[in-house]
Amino acid sequence: MKKTFLIFSLLFLFSFSSFAARNTSTIVCINSSQLIKTGDAKIYAINFVASANGGNFAVLDAITDTLSTHPETLDDIKAEGSEATAANGKPYDFRAKPLEMDTGIYVVITDGYMILEYE
């Protein structure tokens, strides 16, 4: 009986430590095009708000702005969006199925602000 209680107690304690490293996401606020992370990454959420009419964004699986250097290659685009009116915004939630990046996260933003949650 004591052994069973001890085993269940240890399993209970170790179960919490195994989940401790699961929520290691980073949240950043971005208002210009930039490299966010190199290498493998996952994007969980994007919130975009236009600061002027026609604000838009694109999230690339790249380490440079491939839209301006090679606009014919659209394979790098993992997410994109736009807002017609200033101060309008939209949340994009990918927590159920995160966007997976192999090369890195490069964000292209025109006239807007983005809150990005990634790992």
N, C-alpha and C positions, 0 to 999 in steps of 0.2 A: 504494500500500500504506500509506504513512504517512498519507494523507488518510483512508483508510478506518478505520485504527486511531484517529485523532484524533476522527473523527465518532462512532464507537462508544464511545469513552471519555467524550466529552461527553454523549452520550445516557445512558450509565450513571450519571454524576454527577447529571444533572438529573432522572432518574427518582426518586431518593430524595427530592429536595426537593419534588417534586410530591405525595408522600404524607405529608409532614411535618405538614400541617394537618388531616389526616383524623381523628385521635383527639384531639378537643378536648372530650371530655365532662367534666362536673363531677359530683362525688359529694358528697352532703350527708346528714347524719343529722338527722331531724326527729322531734319528739315532741309537736307540737301543730299545729292547723290553721293554715295560713299560705300566703301567696303566695310562690311560688318564683321565677317568672320571668314577664315580660310579653312578648307577641309570639310569633312562631313558635318552636316548640321541638320536640324529639324526646326521648322517654323510651326508654332502652335496658334498664333493669333496675329492679325494685322488690324490696326485701327487707323484709318486715313481721314484727314480733314483738309479740305481745300482752303488755301489762304487767298486765292483769287479765282475768278471764273475760269473754268477749264482746267483746274488742277488735276494732275494724274500721277500715277506711280507704276513702276514695274519692279518685280523682285526677280533677280537673275541667279541662276546657278553658275556663277562665274566669279573671277577675282578682279575683273575690269569691266568697264561699260562696253559690252559687246553690241549694244543697240546703236551706239554712235559710230563704232568702227566697222561693224558688219551687220547692217540692218536686215540683210536678207536671211540671216540665220536666226530663226525664232525658237530653236530648240532650247536655248538657255532660259527662256521666260517660264517661270513657275507660277507667277500670279501677276495680275495687273488690274488696275481699276482707275476710275476717274469720277469727278464730280463736276457738274455743269455750273453750279452756283457756289460762290465763296461762302465759307463757314458751314457748308454742308459736309457730312461725313458718313462713313459706313464702316461697320465692323465686319471682319472676316474671321470666322472661327474654324480652325483646322485641328482642334484638340482631338476629335474622334479619329481623324486620319491626317497626321502631320505631313506637311510638305517636306520631302526629303531632298537634301542637296548633297552632291558629291564633291564639287569643286570648291564651293564657298557661297557666301551670301553677299551679293552686291545689289544695292537698292538705288534705283533711278527715280528721283522725285522732281516734279515740276510744279511749282506754286502750291505747296502743301506741307503738311506735317504728318508724320507716321509714328505710331507707337507699335513696336515690334516685339513680340515675345518669341524667343528662340532658345535652342540648346545647342 
